Structures are given as C-alpha cells and as structure tokens.
Amino acid sequence: MGGPAPERPDRPGRDRVRPGAQPRVRRRAGGAGPVPPRRARTGLGFAAPQYTALAENLASNGYLVAGVTPTYSANLTVLNGQTRSATEAGNPKSFDSADLHAGQAQADGDRLVGVWAADDRFAAAQLAALDTAGRFAGHVDAAKTVYLGHSFGGAAALEACRTDPRCAGAADLDGTQYGAVVHSGLGKPMLLIAGGNSCVTGTCRPQSADDKSSLATARALLSAGTGPAWCYQLDGAEHFDFSDYGAYYFAAPLRSQLALGPIDGDTALTVTGAYLTAFADHVTRGGPETLLDDPRSPYPGIEVQRTGH
C-alpha cells in the first residue's frame, strides 16, 4: 500500500502513489482453520514499511499481512545490502504531467499497472506456498486472497484481482485507476476510499482536467463491474493520510508541503483501517455488512457514496 497522491505523483499537496496492494493471509489466533491471504501494495515512490499502521491493524484482526515494495518504482529499495533507486521505466516522468490520463501518462500507467499486478500475483503465490510447511502450514486459505493498495498500488490491486481466480476482493485507497480492469470491470467485490479532494470513487466536483479524467475513469470502472462496490470519501484527508505519514510528526513548515489534510492523522488511519477490516471480513469470511452498508457512518467525516451493488 501507499505512496504519493492519486492525482499527481510526488507533488506537494497532491502526491501520488502507485500500484501495490498486497494480499494478506488471514490466520486466526490460535490456528483455528485456514485463513485467506492478504496482500498490500505501496504507492509509487513509497515502500511497504510506510503502511505499518494499516498492516498492524489487519494483523491484529487475524490476518497474516505481506507488504510489497515495488523495486525501481520506489524511491529507494535495499536488496541483499545493495541499494536500488527508481528508474524511468518504474517511475515515469510522464506522471508529472497535469493530466495523468492523457497521452504518454495513460500509456505508461496502463503498462506499469500490469507489471505491479504481476508482482502482486507472484507475492500471493508465495503466500499460498506457506500453507504447505512451517508455522503457517494448514492455516492459509489461498482461495480467498484480498489485494489492497494505496494510490497506484490501489490501481494494481484492482488489476491483480481481475487476473487472479483466487481473489476474493480488492481495495483501492485514493488511487486513480489504470489497466484493462477500467473497461472490463471487476467481477469481485471492490472497495474504493477517496480523500476529500479526490475523484477516484466516481463522485466529486472536478476542478481540473486531471480531476475530470480521474472521474471518468472511476465511473467507467464502476459501470463495467459486475461485483458489489462500496465507495466512501474521507473528508479532511489528502493523499498521504492513507499512509503512516498521517501519524508522523512534522513541523508546520514541512507539513504544509506534504499531501496531508486537516484531519487528525491517527483518526484517518483508524477510520480507514475499520473499513478495510470490515471489507476483508465480509469477502473472506462472509462477515456482516453492517459498517459497509450503513448509510450514516458511525465515523465522523465519512461520506457514504455507494454501498453494495
């Protein structure tokens, strides 16, 4: 999960994150029966550890969580003691354009989301293999994998779910969508959560060409999908509030340069975590849709835009 903003990558106020939802494997404390894998992916430029708060929340609710850092898309990755920086192929300059769905930016997004989705499916397969031996043997239900991601990672989560028969559902946190899934739709359950200035749920008041493109893309995705979809907006949140950046302390001058909204960062992560857990519980265990379908959320700041079908 995680990374810079859905509207514009790596820019103050509207940073963007790229594909990377990682499946998480779910396991009940005490080992009572197999649990579904869950995979969480970071956003463009970000690394998996920057989503620790959401990952820990899922783990505390009985999930085995695996995070994926996209090498060559992340600003910095360390592999076997060697550092790897982002490359043009992994973090295209076209994502600096004013409209992320125009020209080369659209082409690069469609290409890269396929790479991230393939990485996600590979990670999910590695999680499934844990069921055969070791401490998780007999406790991994690979037939119920959930892909979760922030920003571009959210786009990758949706595309990975579309192409993985084991996928039980996918969640996209504030990420504008790319890839074939936009036009083919998703036949599995889908959760979309947007920041207060975002159009990625298909509901907003667009103020720029980029907003209009993101709005049209989200509406195409929702229109083509055959699975149930839940869409929410978290008022006061901006792009980085869906990552650990929301919980970090930043001096005022620095904070003003980041995509952080007026919402309390801990509150944003708590609310996001509650909806992610409710979604995962529903699609993997048949849990109640009480929170998901409540038209009047118990959490202040949540605008319920769409529930179920």
C-alpha positions as CSV (number, residue, x, y, z in Angstrom):
1,M,0.0,0.0,0.0
2,G,0.9,3.6,0.0
3,G,2.7,6.3,-1.8
4,P,2.0,9.7,-3.3
5,A,-1.2,11.1,-4.4
6,P,-3.7,9.7,-6.8
7,E,-3.9,12.8,-8.8
8,R,-0.3,13.8,-9.1
9,P,2.7,11.9,-8.3
10,D,5.3,13.3,-5.9
11,R,3.9,16.9,-5.7
12,P,3.2,18.9,-2.6
13,G,-0.5,18.8,-1.9
14,R,-1.3,16.1,-4.4
15,D,1.4,13.4,-4.3
16,R,0.7,10.1,-5.9
17,V,1.2,6.5,-5.1
18,R,1.4,3.6,-7.4
19,P,0.2,0.1,-7.6
20,G,0.8,-2.2,-4.9
21,A,-1.8,-3.9,-3.0
22,Q,-0.6,-6.9,-1.2
23,P,-2.6,-9.9,-0.4
24,R,-2.7,-10.8,3.2
25,V,-3.0,-14.1,4.6
26,R,-5.5,-14.4,7.2
27,R,-5.0,-16.6,10.2
28,R,-7.0,-16.8,13.4
29,A,-5.0,-16.5,16.6
30,G,-4.7,-20.0,18.0
31,G,-4.7,-21.5,14.5
32,A,-8.4,-22.4,14.2
33,G,-8.7,-23.2,10.5
34,P,-7.3,-21.8,7.3
35,V,-7.3,-18.1,6.7
36,P,-7.2,-16.1,3.4
37,P,-4.1,-14.4,2.2
38,R,-4.0,-10.6,2.0
39,R,-1.5,-8.6,0.1
40,A,-0.9,-4.9,0.5
41,R,1.0,-2.8,-2.1
42,T,2.6,0.5,-1.7
43,G,2.1,3.6,-3.9
44,L,4.6,5.0,-6.4
45,G,7.8,6.1,-4.7
46,F,6.8,4.6,-1.3
47,A,7.9,1.4,0.5
48,A,5.9,-1.2,2.3
49,P,7.0,-0.1,5.8
50,Q,5.3,3.2,5.3
51,Y,2.0,1.4,5.7
52,T,2.7,-0.2,9.0
53,A,-0.3,1.2,10.9
54,L,-2.8,-0.3,8.5
55,A,-0.9,-3.5,8.2
56,E,-0.7,-3.9,12.0
57,N,-4.5,-3.2,12.3
58,L,-5.2,-6.0,9.9
59,A,-2.8,-8.3,11.6
60,S,-4.5,-7.6,15.0
61,N,-7.7,-8.8,13.4
62,G,-6.4,-12.2,12.5
63,Y,-4.7,-11.6,9.2
64,L,-1.2,-12.5,8.1
65,V,-0.1,-9.5,6.1
66,A,2.5,-9.3,3.4
67,G,3.7,-5.9,2.0
68,V,5.3,-5.4,-1.4
69,T,7.8,-2.6,-2.2
70,P,8.0,-2.1,-5.9
71,T,11.7,-2.2,-6.8
72,Y,12.6,0.5,-9.4
73,S,9.4,2.4,-8.7
74,A,10.1,3.0,-5.0
75,N,12.5,6.0,-4.4
76,L,14.9,3.6,-2.6
77,T,14.9,-0.2,-2.2
78,V,17.6,-2.2,-0.4
79,L,18.2,-5.8,-1.8
80,N,20.8,-8.0,-0.2
81,G,22.5,-5.0,1.2
82,Q,22.6,-3.1,-2.1
83,T,20.5,0.0,-2.8
84,R,18.3,0.4,-5.8
85,S,16.8,3.7,-6.9
86,A,13.8,4.4,-9.1
87,T,14.2,4.2,-12.8
88,E,12.4,6.0,-15.7
89,A,10.6,2.7,-16.5
90,G,9.5,2.2,-12.9
91,N,8.6,5.8,-12.1
92,P,7.9,7.6,-15.5
93,K,8.4,11.3,-15.9
94,S,5.1,11.4,-17.7
95,F,3.4,11.1,-14.3
96,D,4.5,14.7,-13.6
97,S,2.0,15.9,-16.3
98,A,-1.1,17.9,-15.5
99,D,-3.4,15.1,-16.6
100,L,-2.5,11.6,-15.5
101,H,-4.8,10.0,-18.1
102,A,-3.7,11.9,-21.1
103,G,-1.1,10.9,-23.7
104,Q,2.0,9.2,-22.5
105,A,0.9,9.2,-18.9
106,Q,-2.0,7.0,-19.7
107,A,0.1,4.6,-21.7
108,D,2.8,4.4,-19.0
109,G,0.1,3.9,-16.3
110,D,-1.5,1.0,-18.3
111,R,1.9,-0.6,-18.9
112,L,3.2,-0.2,-15.3
113,V,0.0,-1.4,-13.6
114,G,0.3,-4.7,-15.4
115,V,3.9,-5.1,-14.0
116,W,2.7,-4.3,-10.5
117,A,-0.3,-6.6,-10.8
118,A,2.0,-9.5,-11.9
119,D,4.3,-8.8,-8.9
120,D,1.2,-8.9,-6.6
121,R,0.1,-12.2,-8.0
122,F,3.6,-13.6,-7.5
123,A,3.6,-12.5,-3.9
124,A,0.2,-14.0,-3.4
125,A,1.5,-17.3,-4.8
126,Q,4.4,-17.2,-2.3
127,L,1.9,-16.7,0.5
128,A,-0.1,-19.6,-0.7
129,A,3.0,-21.8,-0.5
130,L,3.3,-21.1,3.2
131,D,0.3,-23.4,3.7
132,T,2.4,-26.5,2.9
133,A,5.1,-26.3,5.6
134,G,6.3,-24.3,8.6
135,R,4.4,-22.3,11.1
136,F,1.5,-21.4,8.8
137,A,1.0,-24.9,7.4
138,G,-2.7,-25.7,7.2
139,H,-3.7,-22.1,8.1
140,V,-3.5,-20.3,4.7
141,D,-6.7,-20.3,2.6
142,A,-5.2,-19.2,-0.8
143,A,-8.6,-19.4,-2.4
144,K,-9.6,-16.2,-0.6
145,T,-6.8,-13.7,-1.4
146,V,-7.5,-10.0,-0.9
147,Y,-5.5,-7.3,-2.7
148,L,-5.2,-3.9,-1.1
149,G,-3.3,-0.9,-2.2
150,H,-2.8,2.9,-1.9
151,S,-2.6,5.3,-4.9
152,F,-1.0,3.5,-7.8
153,G,-0.9,0.5,-5.6
154,G,-4.7,0.6,-5.4
155,A,-4.9,0.5,-9.2
156,A,-2.6,-2.5,-9.2
157,A,-4.7,-4.2,-6.6
158,L,-7.8,-4.0,-8.8
159,E,-5.9,-5.3,-11.8
160,A,-4.3,-8.1,-9.9
161,C,-7.7,-9.2,-8.6
162,R,-9.1,-9.1,-12.1
163,T,-6.5,-11.6,-13.3
164,D,-6.3,-13.9,-10.2
165,P,-9.0,-16.5,-9.9
166,R,-8.2,-16.8,-6.1
167,C,-9.0,-13.2,-5.5
168,A,-11.9,-12.6,-3.1
169,G,-11.9,-8.8,-3.4
170,A,-9.7,-5.7,-3.8
171,A,-9.5,-2.3,-2.1
172,D,-8.1,0.9,-3.7
173,L,-7.2,3.7,-1.3
174,D,-7.2,7.1,-3.1
175,G,-5.7,5.7,-6.3
176,T,-6.8,6.7,-9.8
177,Q,-7.2,3.5,-11.9
178,Y,-5.4,2.1,-14.9
179,G,-5.3,-1.1,-16.9
180,A,-7.8,-3.4,-18.5
181,V,-9.9,-3.5,-15.4
182,V,-11.1,0.0,-16.0
183,H,-13.0,-1.1,-19.1
184,S,-13.6,-4.8,-18.4
185,G,-14.7,-4.1,-14.8
186,L,-14.2,-6.3,-11.8
187,G,-16.4,-9.3,-11.1
188,K,-15.4,-9.4,-7.5
189,P,-16.2,-7.2,-4.5
190,M,-14.4,-3.8,-4.6
191,L,-13.8,-1.1,-2.0
192,L,-12.8,2.5,-3.0
193,I,-11.9,5.1,-0.4
194,A,-11.0,8.6,-1.5
195,G,-9.6,11.7,0.1
196,G,-11.6,14.8,0.3
197,N,-10.2,16.3,-2.9
198,S,-10.2,13.1,-4.9
199,C,-12.4,11.9,-7.8
200,V,-11.3,8.2,-7.7
201,T,-14.6,7.0,-6.4
202,G,-16.6,8.4,-9.3
203,T,-18.2,11.2,-7.2
204,C,-16.6,14.6,-7.0
205,R,-16.7,18.2,-8.3
206,P,-13.8,18.2,-10.8
207,Q,-11.7,21.4,-10.8
208,S,-9.1,20.4,-13.4
209,A,-8.6,18.3,-16.5
210,D,-6.9,15.7,-14.3
211,D,-10.0,15.6,-12.0
212,K,-12.2,15.1,-15.0
213,S,-10.1,12.3,-16.3
214,S,-10.0,10.5,-12.9
215,L,-13.7,10.9,-12.5
216,A,-14.4,9.5,-16.0
217,T,-12.0,6.6,-15.3
218,A,-13.6,5.7,-12.0
219,R,-17.1,5.8,-13.5
220,A,-16.1,3.6,-16.3
221,L,-14.7,1.1,-13.8
222,L,-17.8,1.1,-11.7
223,S,-20.1,0.9,-14.7
224,A,-18.3,-2.1,-16.2
225,G,-18.0,-4.0,-12.9
226,T,-20.4,-6.9,-12.1
227,G,-19.3,-7.3,-8.5
228,P,-20.5,-5.3,-5.5
229,A,-18.7,-2.0,-4.9
230,W,-18.5,0.2,-1.8
231,C,-17.3,3.8,-2.2
232,Y,-16.6,6.3,0.5
233,Q,-14.9,9.7,0.8
234,L,-12.9,10.7,3.9
235,D,-13.4,14.4,4.4
236,G,-10.4,16.3,5.5
237,A,-8.0,13.6,4.3
238,E,-5.5,14.1,1.5
239,H,-3.3,11.6,-0.3
240,F,-0.7,10.9,2.3
241,D,-3.2,10.5,5.1
242,F,-3.7,6.9,3.9
243,S,-0.1,6.1,4.8
244,D,2.0,6.3,8.0
245,Y,2.7,9.9,7.0
246,G,-0.5,10.8,8.7
247,A,0.8,9.5,12.0
248,Y,4.3,11.1,11.8
249,Y,5.1,14.3,13.5
250,F,6.1,17.0,11.0
251,A,7.0,20.6,11.9
252,A,4.5,23.0,10.4
253,P,6.7,24.3,7.5
254,L,7.4,20.8,6.3
255,R,3.8,19.5,6.9
256,S,2.5,22.3,4.7
257,Q,4.5,20.9,1.8
258,L,3.0,17.4,2.0
259,A,-0.3,15.9,0.8
260,L,-1.7,15.9,4.4
261,G,-5.2,17.3,5.1
262,P,-6.6,18.9,8.2
263,I,-8.0,15.6,9.5
264,D,-6.1,14.1,12.5
265,G,-3.7,11.6,11.0
266,D,-4.4,8.9,13.6
267,T,-8.1,9.3,13.1
268,A,-7.7,8.9,9.3
269,L,-5.8,5.7,9.8
270,T,-8.3,4.4,12.3
271,V,-11.3,5.0,10.1
272,T,-9.5,3.6,7.0
273,G,-8.5,0.5,9.0
274,A,-12.0,-0.1,10.2
275,Y,-13.4,-0.1,6.7
276,L,-10.6,-2.3,5.3
277,T,-11.1,-4.8,8.1
278,A,-14.9,-4.8,7.6
279,F,-14.4,-5.4,3.8
280,A,-11.9,-8.2,4.3
281,D,-14.1,-9.9,6.9
282,H,-17.1,-9.7,4.6
283,V,-15.4,-11.0,1.4
284,T,-13.3,-13.7,3.1
285,R,-15.5,-14.9,5.9
286,G,-19.0,-13.8,5.0
287,G,-19.0,-11.3,7.8
288,P,-21.9,-8.9,8.2
289,E,-22.0,-5.8,6.0
290,T,-23.2,-3.6,8.9
291,L,-20.5,-1.0,8.7
292,L,-20.1,-1.2,4.9
293,D,-23.8,-0.7,4.2
294,D,-24.6,1.8,6.9
295,P,-25.8,5.0,5.1
296,R,-24.8,7.0,8.2
297,S,-21.3,6.0,9.1
298,P,-20.5,6.0,12.8
299,Y,-17.2,7.7,11.9
300,P,-17.3,11.5,11.5
301,G,-16.0,12.6,8.2
302,I,-17.0,9.6,6.2
303,E,-19.3,10.3,3.2
304,V,-21.0,7.1,2.1
305,Q,-21.3,7.4,-1.7
306,R,-22.2,3.8,-2.7
307,T,-22.9,0.6,-0.9
308,G,-23.1,-2.9,-2.3
309,H,-24.4,-3.3,-5.8
